[in-house]
Amino acid sequence: MQLCVVFVADTRVSAVQASVHALVPAVDAAESAGGDVDVLVVDSSGRQDVADFLRTVDGARRVRTGKVDRSRALTRALDEVPDAGILWIGGSDGCPVPTAIARMAAAADRDGALVLARPEDPAPHLAGPAHLIRRLWTASDAAGTDPVPELVRRAGAAGVPVIGCAEAGVLKQPIRRPAAPNTSMGPGTYAGASTSFSSYSARDQIEIGAYCSIADDVRVVLPGGRLYDEDGTELGLGLRGLHREQTASTFPIGILVPDEPYDEPPPGATGERLVIGDDVWIGHGAAVLGAVTVGTGSVVGARALVVSDVPPYSVVGGVPARVIRTRFPDDVAARLLRVGWWDWSPEVVKGAHRWFGRPVAEFLDHFDPGSIDADARRG
């Protein structure tokens, strides 16, 4: 099988480097699968540091177009590739796993269809017969369009099947870095200097996702006191320092009697979890208290007191906090959760920064092209 890999480099150099480093083993895997692979890199970034880096990449043809949009970059690439064989298109706002290119190309060759990677792919990679892509792309004026979503739209209009290749995953690199004892925090997350995170048991855990914005004077507190076995069943143990509403006093009398024996938790016992999802914005002076989950994409208003779970992509406020409104319709929120951009490598997030400033519909068309015309997809 003859395969041409078209890679459009049009982002910052760090993202181009990350994408190229992921592309190399993917190309190697395609060659090992028996393909004759030609790699064409289109530098449409207009950046000298990108051009300097791409000159160090061996085994690829390079075309430098100057700073143009991705549609013009693809049009230029089609002038350089043959009509025969399979064409794989990707960009520098994503990192394919080593099996992606080979599996997508094999599916395109077998079914004569356009093939998309999974919808959570952080770049809209696509493969298909070169003659089919050329026919779809030149059917009308393509200038200014986003190539992969546009090809999916045109395929649906022309009755051309678009299939998903579930095995063609992408590199996702969730990172959790320590922020304080018993607290983990994802990449990009920041908190004001006067914000605090508190838990009182070594078995309790505060988990904060990636790209969260936490203002000053926020209090995130997990009082703890409950333990669970490996099946998630609460263990009714007598523990030092536990506050109980059902007894005569909520005061932990046991701390006054240090010699009094207390139950030892069994191996594998876990404490409580307070979870703040990814891409959460918490306003000044808010408090999150107890074993609650603040859903991904949500907004917590200033001075709010969160004592119960917050649904994803909702805006909450008040004491206690209640849902004021949702950020997006349910279908839009579902697509954002499916894309899961917060799990991309930090270099890819930075490389895709332009898309985060555009309307959410454009963001989703670009990064979730398989949902543009669900009736056109199969597999």
Long-range contacts (C-beta under 8 A, 24 or more apart in sequence): 1-34, 1-35, 1-36, 1-85, 1-86, 1-105, 1-106, 1-109, 2-35, 2-36, 2-38, 2-82, 2-84, 2-85, 2-86, 3-30, 3-35, 3-36, 3-37, 3-38, 3-85, 3-86, 3-87, 3-88, 3-101, 3-105, 4-37, 4-38, 4-39, 4-40, 4-81, 4-82, 4-85, 4-86, 4-87, 4-88, 4-130, 5-30, 5-37, 5-38, 5-39, 5-40, 5-88, 5-90, 5-101, 6-40, 6-42, 6-74, 6-77, 6-81, 6-87, 6-88, 6-89, 6-90, 7-39, 7-40, 7-41, 7-42, 7-60, 7-90, 7-91, 7-92, 8-42, 8-44, 8-70, 8-73, 8-74, 8-77, 8-89, 8-90, 8-91, 8-92, 9-41, 9-42, 9-43, 9-44, 9-45, 9-50, 9-54, 9-91, 9-92, 10-43, 10-44, 10-45, 10-69, 10-70, 10-73, 10-91, 10-92, 11-45, 11-91, 11-92, 11-93, 11-351, 11-352, 12-47, 12-50, 12-350, 12-351, 12-353, 13-47, 13-49, 13-50, 13-53, 14-347, 14-350, 14-351, 15-92, 15-93, 15-347, 15-348, 15-350, 15-351, 15-352, 16-45, 16-50, 16-53, 16-54, 16-92, 16-351, 17-53, 17-347, 18-95, 18-345, 18-347, 18-348, 18-351, 19-90, 19-91, 19-92, 19-93, 19-94, 19-95, 19-123, 19-348, 19-351, 20-53, 20-54, 20-57, 20-92, 21-95, 22-95, 22-96, 22-97, 22-171, 23-90, 23-95, 23-96, 25-98, 26-96, 26-97, 26-98, 26-99, 26-100, 26-101, 26-102, 27-59, 27-101, 28-98, 29-98, 29-99, 29-101, 29-102, 30-101, 30-102, 30-105, 32-102, 33-102, 33-106, 35-102, 35-105, 36-85, 38-81, 40-77, 40-80, 40-81, 42-73, 42-74, 42-76, 42-77, 44-68, 44-69, 44-70, 44-72, 44-73, 44-76, 45-92, 69-143, 69-144, 70-146, 70-147, 71-142, 71-143, 71-144, 71-145, 71-146, 71-147, 71-150, 72-143, 74-137, 74-142, 74-147, 75-137, 75-142, 75-143, 78-133, 78-134, 78-137, 78-138, 81-130, 82-130, 83-130, 83-131, 83-134, 84-130, 84-131, 85-129, 85-130, 86-127, 86-128, 86-129, 86-130, 87-127, 87-128, 87-129, 87-130, 87-133, 88-125, 88-126, 88-127, 89-125, 89-126, 89-127, 89-133, 89-147, 89-148, 90-123, 90-125, 90-126, 91-123, 91-124, 92-123, 92-351, 93-122, 93-123, 93-348, 93-351, 93-352, 93-355, 94-121, 94-122, 94-123, 94-124, 94-125, 94-170, 94-344, 94-348, 95-122, 95-123, 95-170, 95-171, 95-344, 95-345, 95-348, 96-123, 96-125, 96-168, 96-170, 96-171, 97-168, 97-169, 97-170, 97-171, 99-167, 99-168, 99-169, 100-125, 100-165, 100-168, 100-169, 100-170, 101-127, 101-168, 103-165, 103-167, 103-168, 104-165, 104-168, 107-163, 107-165, 107-379, 111-161, 111-163, 111-379, 113-160, 113-161, 113-162, 113-163, 114-151, 114-152, 114-155, 114-160, 114-161, 114-162, 114-163, 115-162, 115-163, 115-164, 115-165, 115-168, 116-148, 116-152, 116-162, 116-163, 116-164, 116-165, 116-369, 116-370, 116-377, 117-164, 117-165, 117-168, 117-169, 117-170, 118-164, 118-165, 118-166, 118-168, 118-169, 118-170, 119-164, 119-335, 119-338, 119-339, 119-368, 119-369, 119-370, 119-371, 120-170, 120-172, 120-338, 120-339, 120-340, 121-168, 121-169, 121-170, 121-367, 122-170, 122-172, 122-339, 122-341, 122-344, 122-348, 122-352, 122-367, 123-170, 123-348, 123-352, 123-367, 124-148, 124-149, 124-366, 124-367, 124-369, 125-168, 125-170, 126-151, 126-152, 126-369, 127-165, 132-160, 136-160, 146-362, 146-365, 146-366, 148-366, 148-369, 149-365, 149-366, 149-369, 149-372, 152-369, 152-370, 152-372, 152-373, 152-376, 153-372, 153-373, 155-373, 155-376, 156-372, 156-373, 156-375, 156-376, 160-376, 161-376, 161-377, 161-378, 162-370, 162-373, 162-376, 162-377, 162-378, 163-377, 163-378, 163-379, 164-370, 164-377, 164-379, 165-379, 171-345, 172-340, 172-343, 172-344, 172-345, 173-343, 173-344, 173-345, 173-346, 174-210, 174-342, 174-343, 175-210, 175-346, 176-207, 179-208, 180-206, 182-206, 182-222, 183-207, 183-208, 184-208, 185-212, 186-210, 186-211, 186-212, 186-278, 186-342, 187-211, 187-346, 188-212, 188-346, 188-349, 189-213, 189-214, 190-214, 191-215, 191-218, 192-216, 192-217, 192-218, 192-284, 195-219, 195-220, 196-220, 197-221, 198-222, 199-224, 199-274, 200-224, 200-225, 200-241, 201-225, 201-271, 201-272, 202-271, 203-227, 203-265, 203-269, 203-270, 203-271, 204-271, 204-272, 204-273, 204-274, 205-271, 205-272, 205-273, 205-274, 206-273, 206-274, 206-276, 207-273, 207-274, 207-275, 207-276, 208-276, 209-275, 209-276, 209-277, 209-278, 209-279, 209-280, 209-296, 209-342, 210-278, 210-279, 210-342, 210-343, 211-278, 211-279, 211-342, 211-349, 212-276, 212-278, 212-279, 212-280, 212-281, 212-282, 213-280, 213-281, 213-282, 214-280, 214-282, 215-282, 215-283, 215-284, 215-285, 215-286, 215-302, 216-284, 216-285, 217-284, 217-285, 218-282, 218-283, 218-284, 218-285, 218-286, 218-287, 218-288, 219-286, 219-287, 219-288, 219-289, 220-274, 220-276, 220-287, 220-288, 221-287, 221-288, 221-289, 221-290, 222-272, 222-273, 222-274, 222-290, 222-291, 223-289, 223-290, 224-271, 224-272, 225-272, 226-271, 226-272, 226-291, 227-265, 227-269, 227-270, 227-271, 228-269, 228-270, 228-271, 229-266, 229-268, 229-269, 230-268, 230-269, 230-270, 235-265, 235-266, 235-269, 237-262, 237-263, 237-265, 238-262, 238-263, 239-263, 277-312, 278-340, 278-342, 278-343, 279-342, 286-321, 296-337, 296-342, 297-327, 297-333, 297-336, 297-337, 298-327, 299-327, 312-337, 328-360, 332-360, 332-361, 332-364, 335-364, 335-368, 335-371, 336-360, 336-364, 338-368, 339-364, 339-367, 339-368, 341-367
